[in-house]
Amino acid sequence: MRIYMDACCLNRPFDDASQDRIFFEAEAVLAILSRCKNGEWQLVSSGVIDSELSKSSDEDKLEKVLELYSTANERLLLDTKTEQRAKFFQKCGMQPFDSLHLALAETYAVDVFLTTDDKLLRMTTTVELNIRAANPAIWLVEALQNEY
């Protein structure tokens, strides 16, 4: 299982967990990353994630996020095809980083693209994708149900 998590997903474990939704998403992200660390699943990385994470102004949080992100053992690289697909997504209204994340995940045929960004998830339903995009908490429940 190859998993692409965008920057908001990777940051979720360090957000304010006083809201139930954020708490559940944070726990789901940590559970998914634990399985990646154990070799059951595979987290993929990209320069796009690196670039977006580097814009963080909170160095303590960034250090923690990068420690989690170090679990990734495959790096996705931008190419012309991926950039063209990202431009298409931008024409559909997606933000530049979001479009690049999604285009990379699709180009490299990951099994699932995870994000906690509701607006992005809604936008993924308006374009034809060759991969699944999902919220990490919802996806984890489904993945675990399929194991039994």
Secondary structure by P-SEA (a helix, b strand, c coil): cbbbbccccccccccccccaaaaaaaaaaaaaaaaaaaccbbbbbcaaaaaaaaacccaaaaaaaaaaaccccbbbbbcaaaaaaaaaaaaacccaaaaaaaaaaaaacccbbbbccaaaaaaaaaccccbbbbcaaaaaaaaaaaac
